[in-house]
Amino acid sequence: MKKSKKKRFFSKLERFLYQFFIVTIVLLIVGIVCNETTLARMNLDIQKLDSEVEKQRKRIESLNMKIDEMTALDNLKEISERYGLDYHSENIKTID
């Protein structure tokens, strides 16, 4: 009696190629998911920084308005009169 050999569906090379293809696809999917996660995290950080920049911009505008109020002609005259000083507009300098 002869031993019957089992019929192989795939050779070793074909099995290796299929496994390699599956591993490559899985690694690509994992890489894409990691990249998307990193991109989402960076977008969130950018949004936080933008809000901080906007807060600072508003603060700077507020301070500039305060400077303008303090250097107003009426305010300078009032302060000079309060301290008994003479008002000379040629001596007033503003720094921008």
TACORGI-V392595 format. One record per backbone hydrogen bond with DSSP energy under -1.0 kcal/mol. NH is the residue of the N-H (numbers start at 1). CO is the residue of the C=O. Records with the same first field share a line. If there is no record, write none. Layout:
NH = CO, CO
This chain:
15 = 11
16 = 12
17 = 13
18 = 14
19 = 15
20 = 16
21 = 17
22 = 18
23 = 19
24 = 20
25 = 21
26 = 22
27 = 23
28 = 24
29 = 25
30 = 26
31 = 27
32 = 28
33 = 29
34 = 30
35 = 31
36 = 32
37 = 33
38 = 34
39 = 35
40 = 36
41 = 37
42 = 38
43 = 39
44 = 40
45 = 41
46 = 42
47 = 43
48 = 44
49 = 45
50 = 46
51 = 47
52 = 48
53 = 49
54 = 50
55 = 51
56 = 52
57 = 53
58 = 54
59 = 55
60 = 56
61 = 57
62 = 58
63 = 59
64 = 60
65 = 61
66 = 62
67 = 63
68 = 64
69 = 65
70 = 66
71 = 67
76 = 72
77 = 73
78 = 74
79 = 75
80 = 76
81 = 77
82 = 78
83 = 79
85 = 80
91 = 88
